[in-house]
Amino acid sequence: MTVVSMVLTLAVVVMWLGGSMPWQIALVVGLGLDGGWLATLAYERRLAAQGDHSTPVTAVGWGFGLAATGVLVAHALGEASPSAWLAVSWLPLAAKALWLVHGLWERTALTPVALDAIRGIQQEARDEAAVARARLRAQAGTEETRLTAVTEAGSRVARVQAATAERLSGAWSTLEAARQGEGTARALTCVTGRVTPGAQPRWDLPVWGPFEPVPALDAAPAPDDDALDRIVTELHTSQTPPLSYRELSLRFRAAGHSASETRLRAAWRRVTTTAS
């Protein structure tokens, strides 16, 4: 774009000034404008390569770009059809802007070592993501297999329970029919009448589970403090040397006495304090 803009500027200067002065002088003027433009770009490029920047050089470069654009615009306005020349009048400024962008890109350019490190980090992140996805898919497949196995086992258990309940129901119906039948009563009367005259046959269906509830044992009432002190004293002095609290607690429980751990320890402290 820089070369195109320089060629256009030189051609416009020669065509513009060629009518009023010899074309050699117009060529020198055009080359001088392009030379200044190229010199400022080269110098600015050298400063950028050294990591430096000069504001005056940049201003001069933009001045040459504006001058070239001004020449193109002025030439276009003097033509009968200025559209074509106005369409290319922005090329000098665009070339200067691209030089600026190129300088900014060089400031942010990375070395091959840094680029390799970045590629390695990105590849490692992709590998970890792929491994995580594979692990999640494997876990999902395992969980699905487990749920399928549990569901099938549950359905088999349900089928077995249903078949067992059906068989038990049939057996229960058979027993009930035999119990309520007329022939059963006569047969039992014939059998029991010889052993116990006047006895009536009685045949009840078997009952699953306890026939009568077992009454709960009443908990023994806890002794009061005086009774608890007497029991602890007897146990404490039943052996020489006296029992420790742990041994006394075990013998207290083994003897069938009932008291909370807090009350028993308090009684043991009272007894040991009085004895000492």
KOLKOL-459191 format. One record per residue: residue number from 1; x, y, z of N, C-alpha, C, O in turn. Coordinates in steps of 0.02 Angstrom, whole numbers, m for minus. Last residue first. Example, Ala and Ser with C-alpha at 12.3 -4.5 7.8 and 13.67 -1.06 7.14 Angstrom:
KOLKOL-459191
 resi     nX     nY     nZ    caX    caY    caZ     cX     cY     cZ     oX     oY     oZ
    2    642   m112    354    684    m53    357    645      2    394    670     57    402
    1    660   m284    390    615   m225    390    660   m165    390    712   m166    423
***
This chain:
KOLKOL-459191
 resi     nX     nY     nZ    caX    caY    caZ     cX     cY     cZ     oX     oY     oZ
  276   m621  m2097   5230   m554  m2068   5239   m553  m2018   5298   m501  m1989   5312
  275   m756  m2125   5236   m709  m2176   5260   m640  m2147   5272   m604  m2168   5317
  274   m809  m2009   5180   m824  m2025   5250   m775  m2075   5277   m754  m2070   5335
  273   m760  m2021   5049   m742  m1962   5090   m753  m1977   5164   m712  m1958   5206
  272   m818  m2139   5007   m745  m2137   5013   m723  m2078   5054   m674  m2082   5091
  271   m954  m2101   5010   m931  m2157   5051   m856  m2153   5060   m832  m2162   5116
  270   m958  m1996   4918   m979  m1985   4989   m952  m2039   5033   m928  m2026   5089
  269   m914  m2060   4802   m874  m2005   4830   m894  m1993   4903   m850  m1981   4945
  268  m1019  m2151   4783   m951  m2176   4795   m907  m2122   4825   m866  m2136   4869
  267  m1124  m2061   4758  m1126  m2103   4818  m1056  m2130   4834  m1037  m2133   4893
  266  m1078  m2007   4636  m1087  m1963   4694  m1089  m2003   4758  m1060  m1982   4808
  265  m1083  m2122   4556  m1018  m2091   4569  m1022  m2043   4629   m976  m2040   4669
  264  m1222  m2145   4557  m1176  m2195   4584  m1108  m2165   4599  m1078  m2180   4651
  263  m1271  m2029   4495  m1288  m2042   4565  m1241  m2093   4596  m1221  m2086   4654
  262  m1213  m2045   4365  m1200  m1985   4406  m1214  m1997   4479  m1174  m1979   4522
  261  m1264  m2165   4319  m1192  m2159   4330  m1175  m2099   4374  m1129  m2101   4414
  260  m1415  m2217   4404  m1378  m2182   4351  m1305  m2175   4370  m1286  m2180   4428
  259  m1454  m2383   4451  m1443  m2313   4469  m1404  m2280   4412  m1365  m2313   4377
  258  m1497  m2540   4509  m1506  m2491   4455  m1498  m2421   4483  m1529  m2402   4532
  257  m1432  m2705   4540  m1453  m2639   4562  m1456  m2591   4502  m1422  m2601   4452
  256  m1380  m2828   4507  m1449  m2813   4487  m1475  m2746   4511  m1534  m2732   4503
  255  m1249  m2858   4525  m1295  m2877   4579  m1367  m2860   4563  m1412  m2878   4602
  254  m1188  m2798   4416  m1196  m2871   4416  m1244  m2895   4470  m1277  m2946   4462
  253  m1184  m2665   4456  m1228  m2684   4401  m1241  m2759   4401  m1297  m2781   4387
  252  m1092  m2678   4561  m1158  m2648   4573  m1207  m2668   4518  m1264  m2686   4532
  251   m979  m2729   4497  m1014  m2772   4545  m1084  m2745   4561  m1130  m2784   4572
  250   m948  m2613   4418   m963  m2677   4386  m1000  m2724   4433  m1049  m2756   4412
  249   m926  m2517   4518   m980  m2508   4470   m999  m2573   4436  m1058  m2587   4426
  248   m813  m2571   4581   m876  m2564   4619   m935  m2556   4572   m989  m2583   4585
  247   m719  m2561   4479   m738  m2627   4503   m804  m2624   4541   m846  m2669   4534
  246   m719  m2419   4470   m735  m2460   4411   m758  m2529   4433   m808  m2554   4408
  245   m677  m2375   4597   m744  m2358   4572   m764  m2402   4513   m823  m2419   4507
  244   m598  m2513   4685   m599  m2449   4649   m668  m2436   4623   m713  m2478   4626
  243   m622  m2583   4849   m629  m2584   4776   m623  m2514   4747   m639  m2464   4778
  242   m496  m2588   4978   m563  m2572   4951   m563  m2571   4875   m512  m2560   4842
  241   m381  m2732   4989   m398  m2660   4994   m466  m2647   4962   m492  m2688   4924
  240   m526  m2808   5043   m467  m2770   5066   m410  m2783   5018   m393  m2842   5007
  239   m701  m2798   5021   m637  m2825   5001   m582  m2779   5026   m591  m2718   5029
  238   m814  m2732   5057   m817  m2806   5053   m750  m2837   5037   m744  m2898   5039
  237   m823  m2598   5059   m787  m2629   5115   m788  m2705   5112   m766  m2738   5159
  236   m897  m2574   4943   m832  m2543   4951   m790  m2577   5005   m730  m2585   4998
  235  m1018  m2640   4963   m974  m2662   4910   m903  m2635   4919   m854  m2669   4904
  234  m1066  m2567   5074  m1056  m2639   5079  m1008  m2664   5024   m964  m2704   5038
  233  m1072  m2438   5017  m1028  m2451   5074  m1014  m2525   5081   m957  m2545   5092
  232  m1167  m2456   4917  m1099  m2438   4897  m1050  m2452   4954   m994  m2474   4942
  231  m1279  m2482   4998  m1256  m2532   4950  m1184  m2519   4930  m1143  m2565   4926
  230  m1288  m2362   5070  m1277  m2425   5105  m1250  m2478   5058  m1205  m2516   5076
  229  m1311  m2269   4967  m1249  m2263   5007  m1235  m2328   5044  m1177  m2349   5049
  228  m1436  m2313   4922  m1379  m2316   4877  m1313  m2311   4915  m1265  m2345   4897
  227  m1513  m2283   5034  m1505  m2353   5014  m1445  m2361   4967  m1408  m2410   4972
  226  m1497  m2143   5028  m1475  m2181   5087  m1464  m2254   5070  m1414  m2284   5089
  225  m1551  m2108   4901  m1481  m2095   4916  m1456  m2135   4976  m1399  m2159   4975
  224  m1656  m2246   4840  m1643  m2177   4859  m1570  m2169   4880  m1531  m2217   4876
  223  m1651  m2355   4694  m1647  m2342   4766  m1635  m2267   4780  m1607  m2231   4739
  222  m1773  m2367   4564  m1705  m2347   4584  m1703  m2333   4659  m1749  m2301   4684
  221  m1874  m2512   4540  m1867  m2441   4559  m1796  m2426   4581  m1763  m2467   4613
  220  m1856  m2613   4396  m1850  m2607   4468  m1841  m2534   4486  m1805  m2497   4452
  219  m1979  m2617   4268  m1912  m2598   4290  m1910  m2588   4365  m1956  m2560   4394
  218  m2074  m2756   4226  m2072  m2691   4259  m2001  m2676   4283  m1969  m2718   4315
  217  m2073  m2834   4069  m2049  m2835   4138  m2047  m2765   4166  m2022  m2719   4134
  216  m2219  m2850   3969  m2153  m2820   3982  m2136  m2822   4055  m2179  m2814   4099
  215  m2295  m3002   3919  m2297  m2941   3959  m2226  m2915   3972  m2180  m2954   3985
  214  m2312  m3053   3755  m2273  m3064   3816  m2273  m3000   3857  m2253  m2948   3831
  213  m2469  m3087   3678  m2412  m3042   3689  m2377  m3056   3755  m2410  m3070   3805
  212  m2502  m3247   3610  m2518  m3197   3660  m2458  m3152   3671  m2401  m3176   3673
  211  m2442  m3305   3497  m2515  m3308   3506  m2539  m3256   3555  m2590  m3224   3545
  210  m2316  m3240   3389  m2339  m3258   3458  m2415  m3255   3463  m2448  m3209   3437
  209  m2327  m3308   3219  m2308  m3259   3269  m2332  m3280   3338  m2365  m3332   3345
  208  m2466  m3372   3140  m2396  m3352   3130  m2379  m3297   3180  m2412  m3245   3182
  207  m2565  m3503   3189  m2556  m3431   3194  m2481  m3416   3186  m2439  m3443   3222
  206  m2659  m3629   3106  m2597  m3606   3139  m2591  m3531   3136  m2609  m3499   3086
  205  m2835  m3644   3142  m2780  m3632   3095  m2718  m3610   3132  m2722  m3577   3184
  204  m2899  m3769   3253  m2889  m3699   3232  m2831  m3695   3184  m2785  m3735   3184
  203  m3011  m3882   3291  m2950  m3875   3250  m2946  m3804   3225  m2984  m3783   3181
  202  m3091  m3986   3398  m3075  m3915   3387  m3008  m3911   3350  m2956  m3934   3374
  201  m3222  m4095   3438  m3159  m4081   3402  m3150  m4007   3390  m3197  m3971   3375
  200  m3274  m4121   3601  m3289  m4091   3536  m3224  m4076   3499  m3178  m4046   3528
  199  m3300  m4266   3699  m3256  m4209   3679  m3276  m4186   3609  m3293  m4225   3566
  198  m3368  m4377   3736  m3402  m4313   3742  m3361  m4253   3721  m3384  m4196   3725
  197  m3225  m4468   3787  m3296  m4467   3769  m3327  m4398   3781  m3313  m4366   3831
  196  m3077  m4475   3722  m3110  m4432   3771  m3184  m4428   3753  m3204  m4391   3708
  195  m3055  m4582   3632  m3006  m4565   3684  m3039  m4525   3740  m3029  m4540   3799
  194  m3161  m4592   3549  m3136  m4652   3581  m3088  m4637   3638  m3082  m4675   3686
  193  m3177  m4460   3499  m3229  m4490   3542  m3205  m4552   3577  m3229  m4565   3632
  192  m3075  m4429   3415  m3070  m4406   3484  m3123  m4437   3528  m3115  m4440   3589
  191  m3117  m4493   3293  m3051  m4506   3322  m3050  m4488   3396  m3026  m4527   3436
  190  m3244  m4449   3266  m3231  m4521   3269  m3165  m4535   3304  m3158  m4585   3340
  189  m3221  m4312   3261  m3265  m4341   3314  m3253  m4415   3321  m3252  m4441   3377
  188  m3143  m4300   3147  m3114  m4285   3212  m3156  m4313   3269  m3128  m4335   3320
  187  m3239  m4336   3051  m3178  m4376   3059  m3146  m4363   3126  m3123  m4410   3158
  186  m3333  m4236   3067  m3352  m4305   3081  m3291  m4348   3091  m3290  m4392   3135
  185  m3257  m4123   3027  m3285  m4127   3095  m3303  m4199   3112  m3290  m4220   3168
  184  m3229  m4155   2892  m3174  m4147   2940  m3200  m4154   3012  m3169  m4187   3053
  183  m3349  m4155   2826  m3314  m4219   2836  m3259  m4214   2887  m3244  m4262   2921
  182  m3380  m4020   2816  m3420  m4064   2859  m3384  m4130   2873  m3389  m4157   2928
  181  m3253  m3888   2821  m3288  m3943   2789  m3325  m3988   2838  m3304  m3994   2896
  180  m3175  m3792   2880  m3247  m3780   2877  m3286  m3839   2846  m3348  m3838   2846
  179  m3048  m3846   2863  m3073  m3833   2930  m3149  m3825   2931  m3182  m3848   2977
  178  m3033  m3850   2724  m3033  m3913   2762  m3061  m3904   2832  m3095  m3948   2858
  177  m3037  m3713   2696  m3089  m3756   2669  m3092  m3823   2706  m3146  m3849   2719
  176  m2921  m3673   2763  m2985  m3647   2785  m3043  m3690   2759  m3091  m3703   2795
  175  m2824  m3742   2689  m2833  m3756   2761  m2901  m3732   2786  m2934  m3767   2824
  174  m2842  m3678   2563  m2852  m3751   2570  m2864  m3770   2643  m2908  m3810   2658
  173  m2807  m3548   2595  m2876  m3562   2573  m2891  m3636   2579  m2947  m3655   2598
  172  m2673  m3568   2625  m2718  m3543   2677  m2791  m3557   2658  m2831  m3576   2701
  171  m2625  m3605   2500  m2622  m3652   2555  m2669  m3632   2611  m2702  m3674   2642
  170  m2649  m3486   2428  m2683  m3548   2409  m2682  m3599   2465  m2732  m3633   2477
  169  m2566  m3398   2499  m2638  m3386   2498  m2676  m3448   2478  m2729  m3463   2506
  168  m2442  m3455   2472  m2467  m3454   2541  m2542  m3442   2544  m2577  m3471   2585
  167  m2437  m3432   2333  m2438  m3501   2358  m2464  m3503   2430  m2502  m3548   2448
  166  m2437  m3291   2334  m2491  m3327   2299  m2496  m3399   2324  m2551  m3424   2336
  165  m2320  m3264   2402  m2383  m3243   2431  m2442  m3279   2399  m2491  m3297   2432
  164  m2230  m3317   2308  m2235  m3347   2375  m2301  m3328   2408  m2334  m3370   2439
  163  m2251  m3230   2199  m2266  m3302   2191  m2273  m3336   2259  m2317  m3378   2268
  162  m2211  m3109   2259  m2279  m3116   2235  m2298  m3189   2227  m2353  m3210   2245
  161  m2077  m3138   2286  m2123  m3124   2342  m2195  m3132   2320  m2237  m3158   2358
  160  m2030  m3154   2155  m2027  m3210   2202  m2075  m3199   2260  m2109  m3245   2280
  159  m2052  m3024   2106  m2086  m3081   2075  m2087  m3141   2121  m2137  m3176   2127
  158  m1967  m2950   2189  m2039  m2937   2190  m2078  m2995   2160  m2131  m3013   2185
  157  m1844  m3003   2152  m1867  m3012   2221  m1942  m3001   2225  m1978  m3037   2260
  156  m1842  m2956   2018  m1841  m3028   2032  m1866  m3043   2103  m1905  m3089   2113
  155  m1840  m2818   2041  m1898  m2848   2006  m1900  m2923   2017  m1954  m2951   2025
  154  m1716  m2806   2105  m1778  m2789   2140  m1840  m2819   2107  m1886  m2842   2141
  153  m1632  m2844   2000  m1634  m2884   2061  m1698  m2870   2101  m1730  m2915   2128
  152  m1659  m2739   1910  m1676  m2807   1891  m1679  m2853   1953  m1723  m2895   1958
  151  m1612  m2630   1987  m1682  m2633   1966  m1703  m2704   1947  m1757  m2727   1966
  150  m1477  m2662   2000  m1519  m2657   2060  m1593  m2662   2042  m1632  m2694   2077
  149  m1438  m2658   1865  m1432  m2720   1903  m1477  m2719   1965  m1511  m2768   1980
  148  m1464  m2522   1836  m1499  m2575   1798  m1497  m2641   1837  m1547  m2676   1841
  147  m1376  m2460   1924  m1448  m2450   1932  m1488  m2503   1895  m1539  m2526   1919
  146  m1255  m2505   1869  m1274  m2523   1937  m1349  m2516   1948  m1381  m2559   1978
  145  m1258  m2447   1741  m1256  m2520   1748  m1277  m2542   1818  m1314  m2591   1825
  144  m1258  m2311   1778  m1315  m2338   1741  m1317  m2414   1746  m1370  m2443   1755
  143  m1133  m2303   1840  m1194  m2291   1879  m1256  m2319   1844  m1300  m2347   1876
  142  m1052  m2329   1728  m1051  m2374   1786  m1114  m2366   1829  m1143  m2415   1850
  141  m1083  m2218   1647  m1098  m2286   1624  m1099  m2336   1681  m1142  m2380   1683
  140  m1038  m2114   1730  m1108  m2117   1712  m1128  m2187   1688  m1181  m2212   1705
  139   m902  m2145   1734   m941  m2147   1796  m1016  m2152   1781  m1052  m2188   1815
  138   m871  m2125   1598   m863  m2191   1628   m903  m2197   1693   m935  m2248   1704
  137   m899  m1987   1585   m937  m2036   1546   m931  m2106   1575   m981  m2143   1577
  136   m805  m1936   1675   m876  m1926   1687   m918  m1975   1648   m967  m2002   1674
  135   m686  m1975   1610   m701  m2000   1677   m775  m1993   1693   m806  m2038   1722
  134   m697  m1904   1489   m697  m1977   1488   m714  m2006   1556   m750  m2056   1561
  133   m691  m1772   1541   m751  m1794   1506   m755  m1871   1503   m808  m1899   1514
  132   m561  m1776   1595   m618  m1765   1639   m683  m1787   1606   m726  m1817   1638
  131   m486  m1795   1478   m485  m1846   1530   m544  m1838   1577   m575  m1888   1597
  130   m516  m1673   1413   m535  m1737   1383   m536  m1793   1434   m582  m1835   1433
  129   m459  m1581   1503   m531  m1579   1490   m555  m1645   1459   m609  m1669   1477
  128   m325  m1619   1495   m360  m1626   1558   m436  m1625   1548   m472  m1662   1580
  127   m301  m1586   1359   m294  m1655   1383   m332  m1666   1448   m367  m1716   1456
  126   m321  m1447   1361   m365  m1489   1320   m361  m1562   1342   m412  m1597   1344
  125   m214  m1411   1446   m284  m1398   1467   m333  m1440   1427   m382  m1465   1454
  124   m108  m1452   1366   m118  m1484   1431   m189  m1473   1456   m220  m1519   1484
  123   m123  m1363   1260   m131  m1434   1248   m143  m1472   1313   m183  m1519   1315
  122    m98  m1242   1326   m164  m1254   1296   m176  m1328   1283   m231  m1353   1294
  121     35  m1263   1363    m16  m1253   1415    m86  m1266   1387   m127  m1298   1419
  120     95  m1275   1236     97  m1331   1283     44  m1325   1337     11  m1374   1354
  119     71  m1147   1184     41  m1205   1152     41  m1266   1197     m7  m1304   1198
  118    151  m1074   1275     79  m1063   1272     43  m1122   1239     m9  m1144   1263
  117    277  m1125   1241    251  m1134   1309    175  m1125   1311    140  m1162   1344
  116    287  m1081   1109    287  m1153   1123    259  m1167   1193    221  m1215   1203
  115    289   m943   1133    234   m972   1094    229  m1048   1105    175  m1075   1111
  114    410   m932   1202    347   m916   1236    287   m945   1199    241   m969   1231
  113    497   m972   1099    495  m1010   1162    429   m996   1199    397  m1043   1224
  112    478   m874   1000    456   m944    987    453   m985   1051    410  m1030   1057
  111    415   m723   1079    469   m765   1054    442   m835   1040    391   m855   1067
  110    284   m612   1025    314   m658   1073    368   m699   1039    367   m710    978
  109    235   m442   1001    257   m506    973    293   m547   1027    328   m519   1069
  108    200   m315   1039    167   m371   1073    188   m439   1047    160   m489   1068
  107    274   m237    954    282   m227   1027    251   m285   1066    275   m302   1121
  106    227   m275    831    295   m295    850    307   m287    924    345   m325    954
  105    102   m212    832    106   m285    832    175   m310    853    181   m359    888
  104    139    m78    827    106   m104    887    109   m180    890    117   m208    944
  103    193    m78    696    236    m64    754    205    m88    819    240   m114    862
  102     78   m105    623    133   m153    622    181   m141    680    207   m188    709
  101      5     11    647    m20    m53    672     35   m106    674     39   m145    721
  100     87    101    579     76    108    651     52     42    682     74     22    735
   99     75     54    448    140     55    480    134     60    556    172     29    593
   98    m62     79    433    m39      9    435     31      4    463     47    m44    498
   97    m60    219    430    m95    185    485    m73    112    491    m65     85    546
   96      9    239    310     39    262    373      6    227    433     41    207    480
   95    m87    187    222    m21    156    227     14    175    291     45    134    324
   94   m192    276    243   m202    206    261   m135    170    267   m125    128    311
   93   m135    394    192   m152    390    264   m162    318    286   m142    300    342
   92   m123    353     55    m64    373     96    m78    369    171    m37    342    209
   91   m262    317     18   m209    267     22   m148    290     62   m121    250    101
   90   m361    408     m4   m351    387     66   m292    340     74   m273    323    130
   89   m377    425   m139   m343    478   m102   m328    459    m29   m287    491      3
   88   m448    341   m217   m382    318   m197   m345    370   m156   m287    360   m139
   87   m569    408   m239   m573    340   m211   m505    315   m188   m502    272   m144
   86   m532    524   m301   m552    528   m230   m554    459   m197   m544    451   m137
   85   m510    473   m428   m453    497   m389   m471    505   m315   m429    493   m271
   84   m642    437   m464   m588    387   m465   m529    409   m423   m501    369   m385
   83   m715    558   m454   m732    500   m411   m674    452   m407   m658    427   m353
   82   m700    669   m536   m654    661   m477   m665    598   m437   m628    584   m390
   81   m700    706   m691   m732    651   m653   m688    635   m592   m644    593   m597
   80   m622    816   m720   m692    816   m740   m732    762   m703   m790    772   m686
   79   m513    877   m587   m530    834   m643   m605    838   m658   m645    859   m617
   78   m491    946   m473   m479    982   m536   m497    940   m597   m495    966   m653
   77   m509    856   m371   m558    910   m378   m550    949   m443   m597    980   m466
   76   m396    776   m387   m462    748   m402   m513    803   m412   m556    798   m456
   75   m295    860   m344   m296    839   m414   m365    812   m433   m388    824   m489
   74   m332    870   m210   m331    931   m251   m332    913   m325   m367    945   m365
   73   m315    736   m170   m382    767   m167   m385    828   m211   m434    838   m247
   72   m177    719   m190   m225    677   m226   m295    708   m227   m329    707   m278
   71   m127    815   m101   m111    820   m173   m161    780   m213   m186    803   m264
   70   m175    766     21   m198    831     m4   m185    840    m78   m226    868   m114
   69   m102    648     30   m174    644     24   m202    710     m3   m248    710    m45
   68     24    704     45     10    661    m13    m65    655    m24    m89    657    m81
   67      5    773    166     23    810    105      7    769     43    m20    795     m6
   66    m21    669    255    m74    718    241    m59    758    177   m105    774    139
   65    105    607    249     45    571    227    m13    618    212    m49    609    163
   64    187    707    300    197    685    230    136    647    205    117    654    146
   63    131    709    430    129    769    387    138    751    314    102    777    271
   62    162    584    480     91    599    468     83    662    424     35    667    385
   61    301    606    486    274    554    443    200    565    428    179    558    371
   60    308    708    582    331    721    513    303    670    465    282    687    409
   59    260    636    693    222    694    668    242    711    597    199    726    556
   58    362    541    707    293    519    693    252    576    664    213    567    617
   57    467    626    738    470    586    678    401    562    658    383    562    599
   56    421    682    862    431    725    802    433    685    737    405    706    687
   55    417    561    944    355    597    926    366    643    866    323    645    822
   54    494    411    933    506    484    928    443    517    904    418    503    849
   53    546    268   1022    493    304    987    509    379    989    533    405   1039
   52    620    104   1031    617    175   1047    560    206   1006    531    174    962
   51    662    m23    998    620    m14   1057    612     58   1077    597     72   1135
   50    725    m36    880    768    m26    939    728    m18   1003    756     m8   1056
   49    618    m42    794    658   m103    802    704    m98    862    721   m148    893
   48    576     91    802    533     39    830    572    m26    840    561    m61    889
   47    680    154    733    669    168    805    627    114    838    640     94    894
   46    658    100    605    720     86    641    713     99    716    737     60    757
   45    532    155    575    540     82    579    603     63    617    603     16    656
   44    566    289    568    520    266    621    524    190    630    519    165    686
   43    647    283    456    676    303    520    631    281    577    655    257    629
   42    554    242    358    612    200    372    642    217    440    661    172    478
   41    463    350    360    440    282    376    498    237    395    494    198    443
   40    547    456    322    516    456    388    491    387    408    498    366    466
   39    579    411    191    631    420    241    602    420    312    630    389    357
   38    457    411    123    491    348    134    545    354    188    555    307    226
   37    428    551    124    381    501    153    416    436    170    406    408    224
   36    538    600     56    528    619    126    480    571    161    490    553    219
   35    512    537    m69    573    522    m31    566    541     42    586    502     86
   34    392    594   m109    394    522    m93    456    503    m54    454    460    m10
   33    438    725   m125    382    710    m78    383    636    m59    376    619     m1
   32    538    705   m220    555    734   m154    500    720   m103    515    704    m46
   31    467    655   m328    514    611   m294    534    638   m226    545    600   m179
   30    394    773   m358    359    712   m337    405    664   m301    386    635   m250
   29    500    858   m393    456    876   m337    420    814   m312    415    802   m251
   28    553    789   m502    595    799   m443    552    816   m382    565    792   m327
   27    445    798   m589    467    732   m567    510    738   m504    503    698   m458
   26    441    935   m612    384    903   m578    402    834   m552    379    814   m499
   25    561    946   m681    555    977   m615    496    947   m577    501    936   m516
   24    528    871   m795    584    849   m753    579    879   m683    591    846   m633
   23    426    941   m856    407    880   m819    464    854   m777    452    818   m728
   22    428   1118   m830    453   1058   m863    438    995   m821    439    997   m759
   21    266   1187   m783    339   1185   m779    363   1122   m815    323   1078   m830
   20    131   1172   m802    156   1239   m785    232   1242   m781    260   1296   m775
   19    103   1040   m831     78   1091   m877    108   1160   m864    110   1201   m909
   18    155    966   m726    186    960   m791    162   1013   m840    198   1029   m888
   17     87    967   m606    135   1021   m617    166   1018   m688    201   1065   m707
   16      2    857   m626    m25    921   m601     22    979   m618      0   1032   m641
   15     78    750   m668     23    773   m711     m1    842   m690    m22    882   m733
   14    169    744   m560    195    755   m628    139    781   m673    149    827   m713
   13     80    720   m453    122    780   m453    147    795   m523    147    853   m544
   12     25    597   m494    m19    656   m488     22    720   m489      3    769   m521
   11    136    513   m488    101    523   m552     58    586   m550     54    622   m599
   10    171    521   m352    218    544   m402    183    558   m469    197    608   m503
    9     54    464   m295     73    533   m279    121    561   m332    113    618   m353
    8     56    334   m348      0    379   m363     19    452   m350      2    496   m390
    7    175    287   m290    169    291   m363    113    339   m383    120    379   m429
    6    141    295   m154    197    335   m180    193    342   m256    206    396   m283
    5     34    203   m147     21    273   m131     77    319   m157     64    375   m179
    4    104     85   m180     50    110   m223     36    184   m211     27    222   m258
    3    192     75    m71    219     83   m140    165    111   m186    179    155   m227
    2    100     60     33    146    117     33    173    130    m37    177    187    m60
    1     42    m60      0      0      0      0     43     63      0     25    113    m30
***
